[in-house]
Amino acid sequence: MTDNWREDPVHHAIQARALTKRFGDTQALAGIDLTARQGTVLGVLGPNGAGKTTAVRILATLTAPDSGTATIGGYDVRRDAQRVRQTIGLTGQYASVDEDLTGTENLMLIGELLDLRRPAARSRAAELLAWFELTSAADRPAKTYSGGMRRRLDLAASLVGRPSVIFLDEPTTGLDPAKREDMWDVVRSLVTDGSTVLLTTQYLEEADALADDVTVIDHGRVIANGTPDELKHVVGGQTLTVRPADPGRLDEAARIIAAISGAPVENVRPGVVSVPVAGDDALTAAVAELATAGIALTELSLHLPSLDEVFFTLTGQRQSKEETAA
């Protein structure tokens, strides 16, 4: 393997085949495959205890698989573990910064461990602190940081070495919605810069917003792969939703869209009805038929099922925001 693999547009930055791992009587992984294309986000979803974190630990060389193979940037996680570690960045489920060191000292320590000269380590620390809006706290001990600030510092630490492959294991757990949005912007920036990201998350909307491809794991096995839209088709196509401006014409609107769809109408909430449809033509037909009937609308939409519905269909479990990945 040469060092110019990143120039190959079809090269997989992450590739795992038939990974297995057992802890005593527990089969954590039962032969999973994972693939991530260079410069994309792979979202890994699954209920608590599915094996997501075990998979990440194997790919990051922290745990050896019992069987199977995995490569990161073309480097084998067992034979070329040192090269893999030079290629990756890892942010685990919990912030792992040294609480007695300042923000700058934490990042400089990582830089020096990566063989950066002290001036280069200081410069990189300043750059990352600015990027994560931590400059004003750069000289404060990490133990004085809020939870969100610690999380950002932890992610900054994983980026000191400019890794081409980044593992984010529950990166936004415990962050408020605004800080989660900020972290999403960071992930998008990383991918724009050419990095590949493997993201495990307990927030289904997070995978929907960020992931180019999604792998769903349950009981140590991969049960689905695809883009978010491909997986949404698992639960049965699109839904047409309408809300008449005049609530008194709701039943009439329901009959019209039912005739277009040929399926039963559902009252999703007061004044709103929806019906499953087979394709985009249903929207055009609904607009025409409702206009002909003189029914004005305040809402008209055609949408795929949510990723939450996909998750429930595949695993039989609603993913709770209080769950912790495994």
C-alpha positions, 0 to 999 in steps of 0.5 A, a space after each residue: 500500500 502506498 501513502 497516496 491512498 487518499 487520492 483514490 476516489 473509490 478507496 474506503 477510509 474505513 473497511 471492516 469485515 466479519 468482526 467478532 468479539 466476545 466478552 465472557 458469555 456475551 457476544 458483543 459483535 457477531 460478524 459485522 461489516 462496516 464501510 465508510 467512503 473517504 470524505 463522508 460521515 458514516 452513522 452507526 445506530 443501534 439500541 443500548 448494548 448493540 455493540 457500537 462502542 465495541 466496534 469503535 474500540 476495535 477500529 481505533 486499535 483499543 481492543 483486538 477482535 476475536 476474528 475478522 479484519 479491519 483497515 483504516 486508510 488501508 492500514 490493518 488495525 492489528 498488523 499496522 496498529 501504530 500507523 492506524 493510530 497516526 491516522 485517526 482521532 478519537 472522541 469517546 463518550 465521556 470527556 477525557 481531558 486532564 482537569 488540572 491542566 489548562 485548555 492550552 496545556 491539554 492540547 499542547 500535551 497531545 501535540 508534544 505526544 504526537 512529536 510536534 515541536 513546542 512552538 508548533 504544538 502551541 500554535 495548533 492549540 491556539 488554532 483549535 481553541 479559537 475554532 471551538 470558541 475556547 480562547 477566553 478559557 485557554 488559561 483556565 484549568 479544565 476543571 473550571 469548564 462547563 460540561 459543554 466546554 469540556 466536550 469541545 476541548 475533548 474533541 479539539 484534543 482528538 484533532 491536534 494531529 490533523 487526523 484523516 479518519 475521526 471516530 466520534 462516539 456519542 459526541 453530543 451526549 449531554 450538550 444542550 440543543 444549541 451546543 449540539 448544533 455547534 458540534 454538527 457544524 464542526 463535523 460538517 467542517 471536518 468532512 468539508 476539509 476531507 476527513 472521514 467521520 464515523 459517528 455513533 449517536 443516540 440522537 436519530 435526528 443527528 444521524 439524519 442531519 449528518 450521515 451520508 450512510 447509516 449502518 444499524 446494529 442490533 445484538 452485535 449484528 448489522 441489520 441494515 445499511 444505506 443512506 438515510 433516505 434509503 432506510 426511510 423507504 424501509 417503512 413504506 414510502 412517502 406520506 402526503 399531509 394536508 391541512 385545509 384552511 377551513 377545518 369544515 372541509 377536512 372530510 372533503 379534503 380527506 376523501 380527495 387525497 384518499 382517492 388519489 392514494 387508494 389507501 386509508 387516511 389517517 388523522 394525524 392531529 386536529 385539522 390535519 390528515 395524511 395518507 401514504 402515497 407511492 410517488 411524487 406525482 401524488 403531490 401534483 395530483 393533490 394540488 390540482 384536485 384540491 384546487 379544483 374543489 376550491 379547498 385552500 390549504 395552510 399545509 401541504 407536504 410530501 415526506 419520507 418517514 422519520 429515521 426514528 420510525 425506521 429504527 423502530 421498524 428495524 429493532 422494535 425499540 424506540 431510541 430514547 435520548 436518555 440511552 447510552 450507546 454501547 
